[in-house]
Amino acid sequence: MNSNPHLDPDLILLIGRLEGKLDALISQSHQQAKTIMELEARLNKLEAYKGWLLGAASTASLVASWVFTKIL
């Protein structure tokens, strides 16, 4: 199994465990990045909707003000 007689089998086992943990951390990092991208997309949609809603409310306020000015 081991071509180099100077390597300790326990050391090889520990290195394997470290590789496994590193792979798990990389996987978690990719999942978190994906979640952040999805949240950013949702936030951008909400911000766009808020801007549209504020514009519509401002326009409605302007029209209502103009109508009341003409009535009175």
C-alpha positions in Angstrom: 0.0 0.0 0.0 2.7 2.5 1.0 5.6 2.9 -1.5 7.6 5.0 0.9 8.6 3.2 4.1 9.3 6.5 5.9 5.7 7.7 6.1 3.8 7.0 9.2 0.4 5.3 8.7 -1.2 7.5 11.4 0.1 10.6 9.6 -1.5 9.4 6.3 -4.8 8.8 8.2 -4.7 12.3 9.7 -4.0 13.8 6.3 -7.0 11.9 4.9 -9.2 13.3 7.7 -8.0 16.8 7.0 -8.8 16.4 3.3 -12.3 15.2 4.1 -12.9 18.2 6.4 -11.6 20.5 3.8 -13.9 19.1 1.2 -16.8 19.5 3.6 -15.9 23.2 4.2 -15.6 23.8 0.4 -19.0 22.3 -0.1 -20.5 24.4 2.6 -18.9 27.5 1.1 -20.4 26.8 -2.3 -23.8 26.3 -0.7 -23.6 29.6 1.2 -22.5 31.4 -2.0 -25.5 30.0 -3.8 -27.8 31.0 -1.0 -26.4 34.6 -1.0 -26.8 34.9 -4.7 -30.5 33.8 -4.4 -31.1 36.3 -1.6 -29.5 39.1 -3.6 -31.8 38.3 -6.5 -34.8 38.4 -4.2 -33.6 41.7 -2.6 -33.1 43.3 -6.0 -36.7 42.4 -7.0 -38.0 43.9 -3.7 -36.1 47.1 -4.2 -37.3 47.4 -7.8 -40.9 46.9 -6.6 -40.5 49.4 -3.8 -39.2 52.0 -6.3 -42.1 51.4 -8.7 -44.6 51.6 -5.8 -43.1 54.9 -4.5 -43.3 56.3 -8.0 -46.9 55.2 -8.4 -47.8 56.7 -5.0 -46.1 60.0 -5.9 -48.0 60.2 -9.2 -51.3 59.4 -7.5 -50.6 62.1 -4.9 -49.8 64.6 -7.6 -53.0 63.8 -9.6 -55.1 63.9 -6.4 -53.6 67.3 -5.5 -54.3 68.7 -9.0 -57.9 67.4 -8.9 -58.6 69.0 -5.5 -57.0 72.2 -6.7 -59.3 72.3 -9.7 -62.4 71.5 -7.6 -61.8 74.1 -5.0 
